[in-house]
Amino acid sequence: MKTISLKQLHARTGYWARSAQKQPIIVTDRGEKIVTLQRHVTNPRAPAVIDLAARLKWMPVSPADSTIFISENRDGR
């Protein structure tokens, strides 16, 4: 693991941030380890709807027809 000083990090932040993608970098302040720079790992997102049938079972069922309700509501304006 590479070790750099806080002063070096301040002088070339972009360079060290890009270098941290390859290997972790320890940053020191007056010889004391204060932080480690390392690659950020992203987790792939799960699909919003995994199974349509399971999603439909979860949704509440209404005996009323929503189009009728919407039409009646519009007529009242």
DATA-V655456 format. One record per backbone hydrogen bond with DSSP energy under -1.0 kcal/mol. CO is the residue of the C=O (numbers start at 1). NH is the residue of the N-H. Records with the same first field share a line. If there is no record, write none. Layout:
# DATA-V655456
CO = NH ; NH
This chain:
# DATA-V655456
2 = 26
4 = 28
5 = 9
6 = 10
7 = 11
8 = 12
12 = 16
13 = 17
14 = 18
15 = 19
16 = 20
18 = 21
19 = 22 ; 23
24 = 2
25 = 37
26 = 4
27 = 34 ; 35
28 = 6
29 = 32
32 = 29
35 = 27
37 = 25
51 = 55
52 = 56
53 = 57
54 = 58
55 = 59
65 = 69
66 = 70
67 = 71
68 = 72
69 = 73
70 = 74
71 = 75
74 = 77
